[in-house]
Amino acid sequence: MRWLAALVLRLIGWQTVYTPPPGPKSVVLVYPHTSNWDFPIGVLFKARHGLDIKWAGKDTLFRWPLKGLFLWLGGVPINRREPSGMIGQLVAAFEQSESICMCITPEGTRAKSDHWKTGFYRLALEADVPVGLGFMDYGARRVGIERWITLSGNEEADLQ
């Protein structure tokens, strides 16, 4: 799969940048999330580097005929009607796993947004894991995780 993903990325003109995480558990923040093409490019990136990156999606996406495919691609169905909420469900997934990397888009939508949702921040703090700074640069045709940060708990300072 790795060579096939590398070939497809090269054929469509994309390059990857990858800095491995400092430990077995992490959150990857991918910004910006502006296109439906983000998903297939992201899947090619994770296949190219042999990564087991998970992503959260509303549970209604995980129905026949796509359920098996989405689970195989690393999808984690989130029941937004649960009182524990998305963060509680994801923290539980971190606690149950020896190794997990969860990819989250801070806008929570592909539409233009003037602010980030802070679920990724709360998740990383509660799970006590580093945050990878992921990106998709359509102009330069580059996708990757460039560096990792550890959150201090001072949200204003960390988000700067």
C-alpha positions in Angstrom: 0.0 0.0 0.0 2.8 2.4 0.8 4.4 2.3 -2.6 1.0 2.6 -4.3 0.0 5.6 -2.2 3.4 7.2 -2.9 2.9 6.6 -6.6 -0.6 8.1 -6.7 0.6 11.2 -4.7 3.5 11.7 -7.1 1.2 11.2 -10.1 -1.2 13.9 -8.9 1.7 16.2 -7.9 1.6 16.1 -4.1 4.6 15.9 -1.7 4.4 14.8 1.9 6.2 16.1 5.0 6.2 13.8 8.1 7.7 14.2 11.5 6.8 11.1 13.7 5.0 11.7 17.0 7.1 11.7 20.2 5.0 8.8 21.7 2.4 6.2 21.0 -0.6 8.4 21.6 -1.4 11.8 20.0 -3.8 14.2 18.4 -3.2 15.6 15.0 -4.7 19.0 14.2 -5.2 19.4 10.4 -5.8 22.9 9.2 -7.3 24.1 7.0 -10.1 21.8 6.1 -11.6 23.4 3.1 -12.3 20.8 0.5 -13.9 17.4 0.0 -10.5 16.4 -1.4 -9.0 16.6 2.1 -10.2 13.1 2.9 -8.7 11.2 -0.1 -5.5 13.2 0.2 -5.3 12.5 3.9 -6.0 8.7 3.3 -3.1 8.7 0.7 -0.8 10.5 3.2 -1.5 8.0 6.0 -1.1 5.0 3.6 2.1 6.5 2.2 3.7 6.7 5.7 2.1 3.5 7.0 0.2 5.4 9.7 -2.8 4.2 11.8 -4.4 7.6 12.1 -8.0 7.6 13.3 -10.6 10.2 12.5 -13.9 11.0 14.1 -17.1 11.2 12.2 -20.8 11.4 13.1 -22.2 7.9 13.6 -24.8 8.5 10.9 -22.0 8.3 8.3 -21.2 4.8 9.4 -24.1 3.1 7.6 -24.4 0.6 4.8 -22.9 0.6 2.2 -19.9 2.7 3.5 -19.7 1.6 7.1 -17.0 -1.1 6.5 -14.9 1.1 4.3 -15.0 4.0 6.8 -14.0 1.8 9.7 -11.2 0.2 7.6 -10.0 3.7 6.8 -9.7 4.6 10.5 -13.1 6.1 11.1 -14.4 6.3 14.7 -18.2 6.8 14.8 -19.3 9.4 17.3 -22.8 9.5 18.7 -23.5 13.2 19.1 -26.7 12.4 21.0 -24.7 10.8 23.9 -24.5 12.8 27.1 -20.8 12.1 27.5 -20.2 14.0 24.2 -17.6 13.6 21.6 -14.6 14.4 23.9 -15.7 11.9 26.5 -16.1 9.2 23.8 -12.6 10.0 22.4 -10.9 10.1 25.8 -12.4 6.7 26.4 -10.9 5.5 23.1 -7.5 6.8 24.2 -7.7 5.1 27.6 -8.6 1.8 25.9 -5.7 1.9 23.4 -2.0 1.3 23.8 -1.4 3.3 20.7 -3.7 5.8 19.0 -3.4 8.9 16.8 -6.6 10.9 16.3 -6.9 13.4 13.5 -9.2 16.4 14.1 -10.0 19.5 12.0 -10.4 22.5 14.3 -13.1 24.3 12.2 -15.4 21.3 12.4 -16.6 22.1 8.9 -15.3 22.7 5.4 -17.1 26.1 5.3 -15.0 29.2 5.9 -14.9 29.8 9.7 -13.5 32.7 11.7 -12.8 30.6 14.7 -11.7 27.1 15.8 -13.7 24.7 17.9 -11.6 23.7 20.9 -12.5 20.0 21.1 -9.0 19.0 19.9 -7.6 21.1 22.7 -9.7 19.6 25.4 -9.1 16.1 24.1 -5.3 16.5 24.0 -5.3 17.9 27.6 -7.6 15.3 29.0 -5.8 12.4 27.3 -2.4 14.1 28.1 -1.0 13.7 24.6 1.0 15.9 22.2 -0.6 17.7 19.3 0.8 17.3 15.8 0.5 20.3 13.5 -0.9 18.9 10.3 -1.6 20.8 7.1 -2.9 20.6 3.6 -1.4 23.2 1.2 -3.2 23.1 -2.1 -1.1 25.9 -3.6 2.2 24.1 -3.0 0.5 20.6 -3.2 2.0 19.6 0.1 0.4 17.6 3.0 1.9 16.6 6.3 2.6 16.8 10.0 5.4 19.3 10.4 5.9 19.4 14.2 4.6 18.4 17.6 3.7 20.6 20.6 2.8 19.8 24.2 0.0 21.9 25.6 0.5 23.9 28.8 -3.2 24.2 29.8 -3.1 27.9 29.1 -5.4 27.9 26.1 -4.8 31.5 25.0 -1.0 31.0 25.0 -1.1 27.5 23.4 -3.4 28.6 20.6 -1.0 31.5 19.7 
